[in-house]
């Protein structure tokens, strides 16, 4: 779940509602998938790198199920998905497990992680906007906390 959350850059409500068929084709986990976001109603495409694909495959082999089943079923009702609250509890456990403060990290930190790294490495706001499914570049700027220092640094490191 952790690997999927980082690679997909999806909100928690979208992670918990994913179905096996969203991630699997035949016997393999897809290298790219598309999910319609609950908040915007718009599709967003994302990549699944090999570590995430391996984790998902191991989970699905253990979990079983059909393409129409949720990837992460509820403990109470296996026909339903885990709640966003349960997902948040799991993230808290992971954060504590690696020695960080749960007050500083949450489910949305996972969404922001890869997007922030991509922006820091490339400076490409438009690419991050597309990956996050934002309709306005201004939303992406606010989301990443881009400020004048970032813009000046990019400008200074570009020679003409």
Secondary structure, DSSP 8 states (H G I E B T S, - for coil): -HHHHHHH---HHHHHT-BHHHHEETTEE-SEEEEE-TTT--EEEEE--HHHHHHHHHHHHHH---TTSBSSB-SS-TTSB--HHHHHHHHHHHHHHTT--TTT--HHHHHHHHHHHHHHHH--HHHHHHHHT-S-HHHHHHHHT--HHHHHHHHHT---
